[in-house]
Amino acid sequence: MSEKDEKKMETMQKQMEETMVKMKKEFDEKMDMLEVEAQKTLDKSRDVVREHPLTSLGIAFGVGLIVGAILLKSMDKD
C-alpha cells in the first residue's frame, strides 16, 4: 500500500471514530430524554390509579380477560 493510501485510510478511520463518538453522544442524550419522559408518564399513571382505583382495577381486569381469551384461542389452534 502506498503512503498516500495509508494516509487516506488513517483519515477515514479518524472520521469514522469521530462519527461514532458523535452518534454515541446523541444516543445517550436521546436515552436520557426518553428516560425522563417515561418517568413522567409513569408518575401520571400512578396519579390516575390513585385518583380512580376502582376504575383502574376494572380496566385491568377487563384487559386481563381479553388477553386470556386471545391466548386461549391461540393455544386451541395449535
URSUL-V908605 format. One record per residue. N is the residue number from 1. RES is the residue in three letters. PSI is psi in whole degrees, 0 to 359 (999 if undefined). Layout:
BEGIN
N;RES;PSI, N;RES;PSI
END
This chain:
BEGIN
1;MET;138, 2;SER;165, 3;GLU;324, 4;LYS;317, 5;ASP;321, 6;GLU;318, 7;LYS;318, 8;LYS;317, 9;MET;317, 10;GLU;317, 11;THR;316, 12;MET;320, 13;GLN;317, 14;LYS;318, 15;GLN;319, 16;MET;318, 17;GLU;317, 18;GLU;318, 19;THR;318, 20;MET;320, 21;VAL;316, 22;LYS;315, 23;MET;319, 24;LYS;317, 25;LYS;314, 26;GLU;319, 27;PHE;314, 28;ASP;319, 29;GLU;316, 30;LYS;320, 31;MET;321, 32;ASP;316, 33;MET;318, 34;LEU;320, 35;GLU;318, 36;VAL;315, 37;GLU;320, 38;ALA;320, 39;GLN;320, 40;LYS;316, 41;THR;318, 42;LEU;317, 43;ASP;317, 44;LYS;318, 45;SER;317, 46;ARG;319, 47;ASP;317, 48;VAL;317, 49;VAL;320, 50;ARG;323, 51;GLU;330, 52;HIS;67, 53;PRO;320, 54;LEU;319, 55;THR;317, 56;SER;318, 57;LEU;316, 58;GLY;317, 59;ILE;315, 60;ALA;318, 61;PHE;314, 62;GLY;316, 63;VAL;319, 64;GLY;319, 65;LEU;316, 66;ILE;312, 67;VAL;318, 68;GLY;317, 69;ALA;318, 70;ILE;317, 71;LEU;320, 72;LEU;318, 73;LYS;318, 74;SER;329, 75;MET;327, 76;ASP;329, 77;LYS;333, 78;ASP;999
END
